[in-house]
């Protein structure tokens, strides 16, 4: 992925910002944001391209997280754990770990 490419459009980020206050006031899960993130391919940013993701590096994923966090902090926080684990597994795959490999000592 080129350094200037982005997953989230400015329009979508502004929609997230409009909903952020509602989620906070109503203390509810960000369902609409989550669906939009999924549709945009945000949840698969760190997944290698050959596996259907965007193939973004950690730095690129962090850049997109910062952009999302500026407009919708709770949404960014809510998807952060997902991105962490997906990124970890993607990195293990890139290093040659096969499916089912006991990589975390579990």
MARSELO-852640 format. One record per residue (C-alpha): residue in one letter; x, y, z; residue number from 1. Coordinates in Angstrom, 2 decimals. Layout:
N
REC; r; X; Y; Z; k
REC; a; X; Y; Z; NUM .
...
% end
This chain:
106
REC; r; X; Y; Z; k
REC; x; 0.00; 0.00; 0.00; 1 .
REC; x; 1.34; 3.42; -0.89; 2 .
REC; x; 2.01; 5.84; 1.95; 3 .
REC; x; -0.65; 8.30; 0.76; 4 .
REC; x; -3.48; 5.75; 0.48; 5 .
REC; x; -6.15; 5.77; 3.14; 6 .
REC; x; -8.88; 3.34; 4.10; 7 .
REC; x; -11.31; 5.91; 5.52; 8 .
REC; x; -12.59; 8.85; 3.51; 9 .
REC; x; -12.98; 12.27; 5.08; 10 .
REC; x; -16.74; 11.98; 4.48; 11 .
REC; x; -16.89; 8.75; 6.48; 12 .
REC; x; -14.78; 10.23; 9.28; 13 .
REC; x; -17.19; 13.15; 9.54; 14 .
REC; x; -20.12; 10.72; 9.78; 15 .
REC; x; -18.32; 8.99; 12.65; 16 .
REC; x; -17.81; 12.35; 14.36; 17 .
REC; x; -21.53; 13.14; 14.07; 18 .
REC; x; -22.44; 9.85; 15.76; 19 .
REC; x; -19.71; 9.92; 18.44; 20 .
REC; x; -21.64; 12.16; 20.81; 21 .
REC; x; -24.76; 10.02; 20.51; 22 .
REC; x; -22.83; 6.87; 21.38; 23 .
REC; x; -21.33; 8.62; 24.41; 24 .
REC; x; -24.62; 10.13; 25.61; 25 .
REC; x; -26.54; 6.88; 25.18; 26 .
REC; x; -23.63; 4.73; 26.42; 27 .
REC; x; -24.10; 2.27; 23.59; 28 .
REC; x; -22.01; 0.22; 21.20; 29 .
REC; x; -21.00; 1.85; 17.90; 30 .
REC; x; -22.94; -0.53; 15.62; 31 .
REC; x; -23.26; 1.87; 12.69; 32 .
REC; x; -19.58; 2.82; 12.83; 33 .
REC; x; -18.60; -0.84; 13.06; 34 .
REC; x; -20.61; -1.73; 9.94; 35 .
REC; x; -19.08; 1.20; 8.05; 36 .
REC; x; -15.59; 0.17; 9.16; 37 .
REC; x; -16.21; -3.38; 8.04; 38 .
REC; x; -17.58; -2.25; 4.68; 39 .
REC; x; -14.56; 0.02; 4.14; 40 .
REC; x; -12.11; -2.82; 4.80; 41 .
REC; x; -10.84; -1.17; 7.96; 42 .
REC; x; -10.99; -4.34; 10.04; 43 .
REC; x; -8.71; -6.17; 7.63; 44 .
REC; x; -6.10; -3.42; 7.17; 45 .
REC; x; -3.18; -5.52; 8.51; 46 .
REC; x; -4.21; -8.71; 6.69; 47 .
REC; x; -1.85; -9.50; 3.78; 48 .
REC; x; -3.23; -8.69; 0.33; 49 .
REC; x; -2.87; -12.30; -0.76; 50 .
REC; x; -5.33; -13.21; 2.01; 51 .
REC; x; -7.85; -10.52; 1.07; 52 .
REC; x; -6.75; -7.63; 3.27; 53 .
REC; x; -5.14; -4.27; 2.59; 54 .
REC; x; -1.64; -5.46; 3.52; 55 .
REC; x; -0.92; -2.37; 5.58; 56 .
REC; x; 2.13; -2.10; 7.82; 57 .
REC; x; 1.90; -1.36; 11.53; 58 .
REC; x; 2.80; 2.29; 10.85; 59 .
REC; x; 0.02; 2.57; 8.26; 60 .
REC; x; -2.54; 0.94; 10.56; 61 .
REC; x; -1.51; 3.30; 13.37; 62 .
REC; x; -1.89; 6.28; 11.07; 63 .
REC; x; -5.46; 5.24; 10.23; 64 .
REC; x; -6.21; 4.62; 13.92; 65 .
REC; x; -5.01; 8.13; 14.75; 66 .
REC; x; -7.25; 9.56; 12.05; 67 .
REC; x; -10.25; 7.61; 13.36; 68 .
REC; x; -9.43; 8.52; 16.96; 69 .
REC; x; -9.46; 12.21; 16.14; 70 .
REC; x; -13.08; 11.99; 14.91; 71 .
REC; x; -14.47; 9.14; 17.00; 72 .
REC; x; -12.25; 8.27; 19.99; 73 .
REC; x; -14.51; 5.58; 21.47; 74 .
REC; x; -14.87; 3.85; 18.10; 75 .
REC; x; -11.09; 3.83; 17.64; 76 .
REC; x; -10.63; 2.42; 21.12; 77 .
REC; x; -13.29; -0.21; 20.50; 78 .
REC; x; -11.64; -1.61; 17.37; 79 .
REC; x; -8.09; -1.34; 18.68; 80 .
REC; x; -7.99; -4.78; 20.32; 81 .
REC; x; -9.32; -6.37; 17.12; 82 .
REC; x; -6.62; -4.69; 15.05; 83 .
REC; x; -3.95; -5.70; 17.55; 84 .
REC; x; -4.75; -9.41; 17.30; 85 .
REC; x; -5.37; -9.41; 13.55; 86 .
REC; x; -2.06; -7.61; 13.08; 87 .
REC; x; -0.24; -10.06; 15.32; 88 .
REC; x; -1.56; -13.05; 13.40; 89 .
REC; x; -0.78; -11.35; 10.08; 90 .
REC; x; 2.81; -10.76; 11.21; 91 .
REC; x; 3.14; -14.38; 12.32; 92 .
REC; x; 1.83; -15.51; 8.92; 93 .
REC; x; 4.35; -13.28; 7.16; 94 .
REC; x; 7.09; -14.95; 9.24; 95 .
REC; x; 5.99; -18.39; 8.07; 96 .
REC; x; 3.78; -19.63; 10.91; 97 .
REC; x; 1.23; -22.10; 9.64; 98 .
REC; x; -2.41; -22.30; 10.72; 99 .
REC; x; -2.70; -24.05; 14.05; 100 .
REC; x; 0.85; -23.17; 15.11; 101 .
REC; x; 1.04; -22.70; 18.87; 102 .
REC; x; 2.70; -19.31; 18.72; 103 .
REC; x; 1.70; -17.78; 22.03; 104 .
REC; x; 2.71; -20.62; 24.31; 105 .
REC; x; -0.92; -21.61; 24.87; 106 .
% end
